[in-house]
Amino acid sequence: MSTPTEPSDHRHSPTTGVSVETLSDIDLGPEVEGMDGLQLRLRRVTMAPGAIFGPIHDHVGRPGVVYVLEGTITDLRDGSATDYGPGLGWPEDHTTEHWLENRGSVPAVEVSIDIVDLRT
């Protein structure tokens, strides 16, 4: 579920209170013609209360999707803030420029799947 909230001004803040664990990955080159150097990756991201996943960043060349397992994560982009969780989160495509926050009082946990270019 997503709901709009007030934006914050942490766009330049470094990542704090976040742990990232790679759960699985697969080299796409042997799987799909033309995908040499690309990897499909599944990660679990845990954000402590007050955590910031920043600074503001884009997803050009690194598309993905997010599912929130526990808590609420605020996605800040385009001058607005949207709360997600638990459930389907947000897309991360070539137009995405954002940062994330856990504004809640409990840890928030998401899983994300993205494609990573290992050639860069």
C-alpha positions in Angstrom: 0.0 0.0 0.0 1.3 3.5 -0.8 0.4 6.7 0.8 1.8 10.2 0.2 3.7 11.9 3.0 5.7 15.0 3.5 9.1 15.2 1.6 12.3 15.6 3.7 15.6 17.2 2.8 17.9 14.3 3.2 18.7 14.0 -0.6 22.4 14.5 0.0 22.7 12.4 3.2 24.8 9.3 3.1 23.4 5.8 3.8 23.0 5.2 7.5 21.3 2.4 9.4 21.0 0.2 6.4 22.2 -3.4 5.9 22.1 -5.1 2.5 22.4 -8.9 2.0 22.6 -10.5 -1.5 20.4 -13.5 -1.4 21.0 -14.8 -4.9 22.3 -13.7 -8.3 22.7 -15.2 -11.8 24.8 -14.3 -14.7 22.4 -13.5 -17.5 25.0 -13.9 -20.4 24.7 -17.7 -20.6 20.9 -17.5 -20.1 19.8 -14.9 -22.7 21.6 -14.0 -25.9 22.9 -10.4 -25.8 22.9 -10.2 -22.0 26.7 -10.7 -21.5 28.0 -8.8 -18.6 24.6 -8.4 -16.9 23.5 -10.0 -13.7 20.0 -10.6 -12.2 20.3 -9.9 -8.4 18.0 -10.5 -5.4 18.8 -8.6 -2.2 17.3 -8.1 1.2 17.6 -4.6 2.6 17.0 -3.9 6.3 16.5 -0.3 7.4 16.6 0.5 11.1 14.3 3.2 12.4 15.5 6.6 11.2 17.7 5.0 8.5 18.5 6.8 5.2 19.4 5.0 2.0 21.1 7.8 0.1 22.2 10.0 -1.2 19.8 10.7 -4.0 20.7 8.2 -6.8 19.3 7.0 -10.2 18.7 3.6 -11.7 19.9 4.3 -15.3 21.1 0.9 -16.5 20.0 -0.8 -13.3 16.2 -1.4 -13.4 14.5 -3.2 -10.5 11.4 -3.7 -8.5 10.9 -3.7 -4.7 8.6 -5.6 -2.3 8.4 -4.5 1.3 8.2 -7.4 3.8 8.0 -5.6 7.1 7.6 -2.0 8.3 7.2 1.1 6.1 9.7 2.6 3.7 9.4 6.1 2.4 10.4 6.6 -1.3 11.3 10.2 -2.0 11.4 11.4 -5.6 10.2 14.2 -7.8 9.5 16.5 -4.8 7.1 14.0 -3.1 7.3 11.2 -0.5 5.4 8.0 -0.7 5.1 5.4 2.1 5.2 1.7 1.1 4.6 -1.4 3.1 4.1 -4.2 3.6 3.4 -5.3 0.1 4.3 -4.3 -3.4 6.8 -1.4 -3.4 8.0 0.8 -6.2 9.6 0.4 -9.6 13.1 1.5 -10.2 13.6 2.4 -13.9 15.7 4.7 -16.0 13.6 7.7 -14.9 14.0 7.0 -11.2 16.0 9.5 -9.1 15.3 9.0 -5.4 16.4 8.1 -1.9 14.7 6.1 0.8 14.0 6.6 4.5 12.6 4.6 7.4 10.5 7.1 9.3 8.9 4.5 11.5 9.7 3.2 15.0 10.4 -0.4 13.8 12.9 -1.9 11.3 11.7 -2.0 7.7 12.7 -4.9 5.4 12.4 -5.1 1.7 13.5 -7.5 -1.1 14.6 -6.0 -4.4 15.3 -7.6 -7.7 17.4 -5.7 -10.2 19.7 -6.1 -13.2 23.3 -5.0 -12.7 25.8 -4.2 -15.4 29.0 -5.9 -14.3 31.0 -4.2 -17.1 30.9 -0.8 -15.4 
